[in-house]
Amino acid sequence: MSDALKYLVQARPEAMTGYFTFLKKAGENLDTRTRDLISVITKVAVQTEPGFRQYLTRALRNGAKPNEIIDALLMAFPVLGLAKIVWAAEILLDMDLPEFRPENLNAEPGWHDLAPMEDIPEKEVTYLDCDGRNLFVYRTGHDIRVYDSRCPHQVTNIPHLALEGNRLTCPKHHWAFDIESGECVEIGDRPLRRFEHKVEQDRLMAYW
């Protein structure tokens, strides 16, 4: 919730509670993915960039596929018009999400070879680039954690220079994460995205 919305909730709690209750009731017969797609279209209709980034992130987190989001925008053409769809596409290009790159739109999930295990030191953070995706890896003995470098708030790509000790801070809105656990420890409320992994022939693999 933005600072502005928090202010309105504090200033006019009865009115804002009624508003949020209305929104919840209005969509109670819709599945989560449909609600998220409608929210994405709404943010494009009013050209609210922070909202578009946030609801796009939520839609992806709740299982919407990139092609579904693109189709939803195109299906809303009679309301949005081409200019607003292009506006949304420009933001998508700026976000540079691996999932939305043309070569990945129809790709099936699979295992990716990250690095030989000898290159993953213990109790240190390893920053890797694999198939166009940046990753942070933390290893303690046999416990290995592979995290997406994208902040779960608005999928900003967090650079390795944002790491201080075991604390990773997104430069955009300052969400901070404990790289050992992946948990958000300041500002936000969602953890880093963690990828399934395995070790095969002494090489670290991750699935996405």
C-alpha positions in Angstrom: 0.0 0.0 0.0 1.3 3.4 -0.9 2.0 6.2 1.6 -0.9 8.1 0.1 -3.4 5.3 0.6 -2.1 4.7 4.1 -2.8 8.4 4.8 -6.3 8.2 3.4 -7.0 5.1 5.5 -5.9 7.0 8.6 -7.7 10.2 7.7 -11.0 8.7 6.5 -11.1 5.1 7.9 -14.8 4.5 7.5 -14.9 5.7 3.8 -11.7 3.8 2.9 -12.8 0.6 4.6 -16.0 0.8 2.7 -14.1 1.3 -0.5 -11.9 -1.7 0.0 -14.8 -3.8 1.1 -16.6 -2.9 -2.2 -13.5 -4.0 -4.2 -13.3 -7.3 -2.4 -17.0 -8.0 -2.8 -17.0 -7.0 -6.4 -14.4 -9.6 -7.3 -15.3 -12.4 -4.9 -16.6 -14.6 -7.8 -13.5 -14.2 -9.8 -10.4 -16.4 -9.5 -7.2 -14.7 -8.4 -5.6 -14.7 -11.8 -8.6 -13.0 -13.5 -8.7 -10.3 -10.8 -5.0 -9.7 -11.2 -5.3 -9.3 -15.0 -8.2 -6.9 -14.6 -6.0 -4.9 -12.2 -3.2 -4.8 -14.7 -5.5 -3.5 -17.4 -7.0 -0.9 -15.0 -3.5 0.5 -14.3 -2.7 0.7 -18.0 -6.1 2.5 -18.6 -5.1 5.3 -16.2 -1.4 5.0 -17.1 -0.2 4.7 -13.5 3.3 3.3 -13.9 4.1 2.3 -10.3 0.7 0.6 -10.1 1.2 -1.2 -13.4 4.6 -2.5 -12.2 3.2 -3.6 -8.9 0.1 -5.3 -10.2 2.1 -6.9 -13.0 4.4 -8.4 -10.4 1.5 -9.6 -8.4 -0.1 -11.3 -11.4 3.1 -13.1 -12.2 3.5 -14.1 -8.5 0.0 -15.6 -8.5 0.6 -17.7 -11.6 -0.3 -15.5 -14.6 1.9 -16.3 -17.6 3.5 -13.5 -19.7 1.5 -14.5 -22.7 -1.7 -14.2 -20.7 -0.8 -10.7 -19.6 0.0 -9.6 -23.2 -3.3 -11.2 -24.5 -5.2 -9.4 -21.7 -3.8 -6.1 -22.8 -4.5 -6.8 -26.5 -8.1 -8.0 -25.7 -8.7 -4.7 -23.9 -7.8 -2.8 -27.1 -11.3 -1.4 -27.6 -11.0 0.4 -24.2 -7.2 1.0 -24.0 -6.4 1.9 -27.5 -3.0 1.3 -29.2 -1.2 4.2 -27.5 -1.8 2.9 -24.0 -0.8 -0.7 -24.9 2.4 0.6 -26.4 2.9 2.6 -23.2 2.6 -0.6 -21.2 5.0 -2.4 -23.6 7.6 0.3 -23.2 7.5 -0.2 -19.4 7.8 -4.0 -19.9 10.9 -3.4 -22.1 12.4 -1.1 -19.4 11.8 -3.7 -16.8 13.6 -6.3 -19.0 11.9 -9.3 -17.4 13.4 -12.5 -18.7 10.0 -14.1 -18.9 8.8 -11.4 -21.4 11.7 -11.6 -23.8 10.4 -12.9 -27.2 12.7 -15.9 -27.1 11.3 -17.0 -23.7 7.6 -16.3 -24.2 6.8 -19.9 -25.2 9.7 -21.6 -23.4 8.9 -24.5 -21.1 10.3 -24.5 -17.6 13.5 -26.5 -17.3 16.8 -27.0 -15.5 19.6 -24.5 -16.0 23.3 -25.2 -15.4 24.6 -22.4 -13.1 28.2 -23.3 -12.2 30.5 -26.0 -10.9 30.2 -26.5 -7.1 33.8 -25.6 -6.6 32.9 -22.0 -7.7 30.3 -21.8 -4.9 32.2 -21.0 -1.7 30.6 -21.6 1.7 29.1 -18.8 3.8 29.7 -16.3 1.0 27.3 -14.8 -1.5 27.9 -15.8 -5.1 26.5 -13.6 -7.9 25.8 -15.5 -11.1 24.4 -14.7 -14.6 22.7 -17.6 -16.3 20.6 -17.6 -19.5 19.9 -13.9 -19.1 18.9 -14.1 -15.4 20.9 -12.8 -12.5 21.1 -14.8 -9.3 22.4 -14.7 -5.8 23.5 -18.0 -4.3 24.2 -18.7 -0.6 25.7 -22.0 0.5 26.2 -23.5 4.0 27.4 -27.0 3.7 24.8 -29.0 1.8 22.2 -26.2 2.3 22.2 -24.1 -0.9 19.8 -21.3 -1.6 19.4 -19.8 -5.1 17.6 -16.5 -5.3 16.3 -14.4 -8.2 18.0 -11.0 -8.2 14.6 -9.3 -8.8 13.0 -7.5 -6.0 9.5 -9.0 -5.3 8.0 -5.5 -5.0 8.3 -4.2 -8.6 10.8 -6.7 -9.9 13.7 -4.2 -10.0 16.9 -6.0 -10.8 19.0 -5.7 -7.6 22.7 -5.3 -8.5 25.4 -7.3 -6.6 26.8 -3.9 -5.5 23.7 -3.5 -3.3 25.0 -6.3 -1.1 26.5 -5.4 2.2 27.6 -8.4 4.2 24.5 -10.6 4.1 22.0 -7.7 3.6 20.7 -7.1 0.1 18.9 -3.8 -0.4 16.9 -2.9 -3.5 18.0 0.6 -4.7 14.5 1.6 -5.9 12.3 1.4 -2.8 14.9 0.2 -0.2 13.3 -3.2 0.5 16.1 -5.1 2.4 16.6 -8.8 2.5 18.6 -11.3 4.6 20.5 -13.2 1.9 20.8 -16.3 4.2 17.0 -16.8 4.6 15.7 -14.7 1.7 13.3 -13.0 4.1 12.5 -9.3 3.8 13.8 -7.5 6.9 13.0 -3.9 6.2 10.2 -1.9 4.4 8.5 -4.8 2.6 6.7 -8.0 3.4 7.7 -10.5 0.8 10.8 -12.7 0.5 13.1 -13.0 -2.4 12.0 -15.5 -5.0 13.8 -18.8 -4.4 14.5 -21.3 -7.2 14.5 -25.1 -6.8 18.0 -26.5 -7.3 19.9 -29.7 -7.5 23.5 -30.8 -7.7 24.3 -33.0 -10.7 27.8 -34.3 -11.6 29.2 -31.7 -9.2 27.4 -28.8 -10.9 24.7 -26.6 -9.5 21.5 -26.6 -11.4 18.4 -24.4 -10.9 14.8 -24.8 -12.2 12.7 -22.0 -13.8 
